[in-house]
Amino acid sequence: MTEDPKGAGGAPAPADDAGGPPLDYSALPRVIMDEKNIRILSATAFRPLSAREIAYMFDIPLVSCYRKMAELESLGLLKCVDRPLTQSGKRVKVYKSQLIRVSVNFEGGKLKITLDVAWKKTQHFEVSWTQPAARPPADAAGPESP
């Protein structure tokens, strides 16, 4: 399934047949451009890591790391793949990036993002910030003169 929601009015796309969560297209530019999110996705691309490991690795406050990871997980870009038992007998979630490839282009006044995620076919997202505001018709522009 390839989607191309022009303007992306903030409505999430429906989940696909593969069972992945819907993507909130309005959040993608902010999420993809966030340095901490990029670090989390990069670190978990090759091996699953816990939030504590990621927080330590990049000197990110643990609470902030949990919040970022929850956001990435809700968008389907990060997935909990295991809950191993620690030496102290507690279970800890480990996460793996679901992002295979991302491409960001700015062309003709539009930001275009292409995502390849593990659970879904290529997704195309496009947003324009240059669309003119709606204007009233010329005959309704102002009060009538006598």
BALOBA-1460 file (C-alpha; in Angstrom, 3 decimals):
// residues 146
<rec num="1" residu="m" x="0.000" y="0.000" z="0.000"/>
<rec num="2" residu="t" x="1.429" y="3.370" z="-0.988"/>
<rec num="3" residu="e" x="-0.211" y="6.437" z="0.443"/>
<rec num="4" residu="d" x="0.235" y="10.050" z="-0.530"/>
<rec num="5" residu="p" x="-1.892" y="12.224" z="1.750"/>
<rec num="6" residu="k" x="-1.561" y="15.721" z="0.271"/>
<rec num="7" residu="g" x="-1.481" y="18.386" z="2.942"/>
<rec num="8" residu="a" x="-1.828" y="15.775" z="5.704"/>
<rec num="9" residu="g" x="-4.561" y="17.428" z="7.678"/>
<rec num="10" residu="g" x="-3.428" y="15.698" z="10.869"/>
<rec num="11" residu="a" x="-5.670" y="12.679" z="10.453"/>
<rec num="12" residu="p" x="-3.837" y="9.407" z="10.971"/>
<rec num="13" residu="a" x="-3.852" y="6.957" z="8.116"/>
<rec num="14" residu="p" x="-5.664" y="3.692" z="8.709"/>
<rec num="15" residu="a" x="-3.596" y="0.721" z="9.819"/>
<rec num="16" residu="d" x="-2.511" y="-1.505" z="6.975"/>
<rec num="17" residu="d" x="-3.130" y="-5.208" z="6.432"/>
<rec num="18" residu="a" x="0.182" y="-6.085" z="8.094"/>
<rec num="19" residu="g" x="-1.235" y="-4.973" z="11.439"/>
<rec num="20" residu="g" x="1.003" y="-1.973" z="12.021"/>
<rec num="21" residu="p" x="-0.273" y="1.066" z="13.876"/>
<rec num="22" residu="p" x="-1.594" y="4.065" z="11.947"/>
<rec num="23" residu="l" x="0.946" y="6.801" z="11.323"/>
<rec num="24" residu="d" x="0.093" y="10.322" z="12.491"/>
<rec num="25" residu="y" x="1.385" y="12.144" z="9.430"/>
<rec num="26" residu="s" x="1.218" y="15.565" z="11.106"/>
<rec num="27" residu="a" x="3.876" y="14.493" z="13.654"/>
<rec num="28" residu="l" x="6.365" y="13.020" z="11.168"/>
<rec num="29" residu="p" x="8.399" y="16.145" z="10.271"/>
<rec num="30" residu="r" x="8.942" y="16.982" z="13.949"/>
<rec num="31" residu="v" x="9.692" y="13.378" z="14.951"/>
<rec num="32" residu="i" x="12.050" y="12.626" z="12.066"/>
<rec num="33" residu="m" x="14.035" y="15.855" z="12.557"/>
<rec num="34" residu="d" x="14.479" y="15.479" z="16.325"/>
<rec num="35" residu="e" x="18.114" y="14.706" z="17.191"/>
<rec num="36" residu="k" x="17.297" y="12.461" z="20.157"/>
<rec num="37" residu="n" x="14.785" y="10.467" z="18.115"/>
<rec num="38" residu="i" x="17.366" y="9.975" z="15.369"/>
<rec num="39" residu="r" x="19.887" y="8.737" z="17.953"/>
<rec num="40" residu="i" x="17.365" y="6.296" z="19.431"/>
<rec num="41" residu="l" x="16.391" y="4.942" z="16.009"/>
<rec num="42" residu="s" x="20.037" y="4.669" z="14.940"/>
<rec num="43" residu="a" x="21.156" y="2.909" z="18.112"/>
<rec num="44" residu="t" x="18.344" y="0.353" z="17.910"/>
<rec num="45" residu="a" x="18.726" y="-0.306" z="14.188"/>
<rec num="46" residu="f" x="21.235" y="-3.130" z="14.655"/>
<rec num="47" residu="r" x="20.462" y="-4.579" z="18.076"/>
<rec num="48" residu="p" x="17.644" y="-4.214" z="20.595"/>
<rec num="49" residu="l" x="18.351" y="-1.872" z="23.517"/>
<rec num="50" residu="s" x="16.561" y="-0.839" z="26.696"/>
<rec num="51" residu="a" x="15.647" y="2.755" z="27.514"/>
<rec num="52" residu="r" x="18.259" y="2.750" z="30.282"/>
<rec num="53" residu="e" x="21.010" y="1.644" z="27.852"/>
<rec num="54" residu="i" x="20.028" y="4.333" z="25.343"/>
<rec num="55" residu="a" x="19.803" y="7.040" z="28.021"/>
<rec num="56" residu="y" x="23.289" y="6.115" z="29.271"/>
<rec num="57" residu="m" x="24.729" y="5.826" z="25.746"/>
<rec num="58" residu="f" x="23.625" y="9.336" z="24.684"/>
<rec num="59" residu="d" x="23.464" y="11.087" z="28.074"/>
<rec num="60" residu="i" x="19.703" y="11.619" z="27.742"/>
<rec num="61" residu="p" x="17.658" y="11.940" z="30.951"/>
<rec num="62" residu="l" x="15.887" y="8.607" z="31.502"/>
<rec num="63" residu="v" x="12.415" y="10.203" z="31.728"/>
<rec num="64" residu="s" x="12.993" y="12.041" z="28.446"/>
<rec num="65" residu="c" x="14.253" y="8.840" z="26.844"/>
<rec num="66" residu="y" x="11.125" y="6.932" z="27.923"/>
<rec num="67" residu="r" x="8.912" y="9.727" z="26.533"/>
<rec num="68" residu="k" x="10.736" y="9.805" z="23.181"/>
<rec num="69" residu="m" x="10.642" y="6.021" z="22.898"/>
<rec num="70" residu="a" x="6.907" y="5.927" z="23.691"/>
<rec num="71" residu="e" x="6.278" y="8.454" z="20.920"/>
<rec num="72" residu="l" x="8.383" y="6.479" z="18.431"/>
<rec num="73" residu="e" x="6.601" y="3.275" z="19.446"/>
<rec num="74" residu="s" x="3.154" y="4.877" z="19.011"/>
<rec num="75" residu="l" x="4.134" y="5.865" z="15.457"/>
<rec num="76" residu="g" x="5.318" y="2.344" z="14.665"/>
<rec num="77" residu="l" x="8.936" y="3.438" z="14.236"/>
<rec num="78" residu="l" x="10.160" y="1.551" z="17.323"/>
<rec num="79" residu="k" x="8.995" y="-1.833" z="18.604"/>
<rec num="80" residu="c" x="9.404" y="-3.697" z="21.887"/>
<rec num="81" residu="v" x="10.902" y="-7.012" z="20.769"/>
<rec num="82" residu="d" x="11.651" y="-8.705" z="24.085"/>
<rec num="83" residu="r" x="11.378" y="-8.454" z="27.877"/>
<rec num="84" residu="p" x="14.449" y="-10.239" z="29.232"/>
<rec num="85" residu="l" x="14.975" y="-10.866" z="32.924"/>
<rec num="86" residu="t" x="17.687" y="-8.732" z="34.539"/>
<rec num="87" residu="q" x="20.145" y="-9.970" z="37.175"/>
<rec num="88" residu="s" x="17.933" y="-8.390" z="39.842"/>
<rec num="89" residu="g" x="14.946" y="-10.436" z="38.647"/>
<rec num="90" residu="k" x="13.064" y="-7.614" z="36.935"/>
<rec num="91" residu="r" x="11.821" y="-7.614" z="33.363"/>
<rec num="92" residu="v" x="13.084" y="-4.843" z="31.113"/>
<rec num="93" residu="k" x="11.731" y="-3.981" z="27.676"/>
<rec num="94" residu="v" x="14.206" y="-3.877" z="24.805"/>
<rec num="95" residu="y" x="13.366" y="-2.072" z="21.601"/>
<rec num="96" residu="k" x="14.363" y="-2.354" z="17.948"/>
<rec num="97" residu="s" x="13.988" y="0.295" z="15.267"/>
<rec num="98" residu="q" x="11.373" y="-0.495" z="12.623"/>
<rec num="99" residu="l" x="12.666" y="2.249" z="10.340"/>
<rec num="100" residu="i" x="14.554" y="0.856" z="7.375"/>
<rec num="101" residu="r" x="15.015" y="4.048" z="5.395"/>
<rec num="102" residu="v" x="13.829" y="7.645" z="5.486"/>
<rec num="103" residu="s" x="14.164" y="10.234" z="2.758"/>
<rec num="104" residu="v" x="13.389" y="13.919" z="3.301"/>
<rec num="105" residu="n" x="13.176" y="16.317" z="0.361"/>
<rec num="106" residu="f" x="12.060" y="19.912" z="0.035"/>
<rec num="107" residu="e" x="10.928" y="20.719" z="-3.474"/>
<rec num="108" residu="g" x="8.499" y="23.243" z="-4.930"/>
<rec num="109" residu="g" x="7.522" y="24.588" z="-1.516"/>
<rec num="110" residu="k" x="6.607" y="21.132" z="-0.217"/>
<rec num="111" residu="l" x="8.306" y="18.902" z="2.312"/>
<rec num="112" residu="k" x="8.266" y="15.306" z="1.090"/>
<rec num="113" residu="i" x="9.072" y="12.421" z="3.428"/>
<rec num="114" residu="t" x="9.362" y="8.822" z="2.284"/>
<rec num="115" residu="l" x="9.459" y="6.125" z="4.974"/>
<rec num="116" residu="d" x="10.325" y="2.458" z="4.655"/>
<rec num="117" residu="v" x="9.282" y="0.662" z="7.829"/>
<rec num="118" residu="a" x="9.532" y="-3.040" z="8.589"/>
<rec num="119" residu="w" x="5.790" y="-3.627" z="8.971"/>
<rec num="120" residu="k" x="4.516" y="-1.578" z="6.041"/>
<rec num="121" residu="k" x="5.312" y="-0.848" z="2.424"/>
<rec num="122" residu="t" x="6.860" y="2.488" z="1.465"/>
<rec num="123" residu="q" x="4.895" y="5.458" z="2.791"/>
<rec num="124" residu="h" x="4.922" y="8.840" z="1.081"/>
<rec num="125" residu="f" x="4.040" y="11.909" z="3.096"/>
<rec num="126" residu="e" x="3.784" y="15.402" z="1.678"/>
<rec num="127" residu="v" x="2.947" y="18.695" z="3.352"/>
<rec num="128" residu="s" x="2.895" y="22.239" z="2.035"/>
<rec num="129" residu="w" x="3.170" y="25.292" z="4.222"/>
<rec num="130" residu="t" x="2.771" y="27.637" z="1.270"/>
<rec num="131" residu="q" x="-0.922" y="27.059" z="0.539"/>
<rec num="132" residu="p" x="-2.668" y="30.464" z="0.478"/>
<rec num="133" residu="a" x="-5.317" y="31.137" z="3.086"/>
<rec num="134" residu="a" x="-8.911" y="31.007" z="1.893"/>
<rec num="135" residu="r" x="-10.114" y="34.442" z="0.768"/>
<rec num="136" residu="p" x="-13.679" y="35.615" z="0.456"/>
<rec num="137" residu="p" x="-14.985" y="36.220" z="-3.078"/>
<rec num="138" residu="a" x="-14.333" y="39.710" z="-4.480"/>
<rec num="139" residu="d" x="-18.022" y="40.736" z="-4.284"/>
<rec num="140" residu="a" x="-18.177" y="39.753" z="-0.591"/>
<rec num="141" residu="a" x="-14.907" y="41.456" z="0.337"/>
<rec num="142" residu="g" x="-16.404" y="44.378" z="2.200"/>
<rec num="143" residu="p" x="-19.514" y="46.379" z="2.961"/>
<rec num="144" residu="e" x="-21.393" y="47.700" z="-0.030"/>
<rec num="145" residu="s" x="-21.047" y="51.405" z="-0.807"/>
<rec num="146" residu="p" x="-24.151" y="53.515" z="-1.277"/>
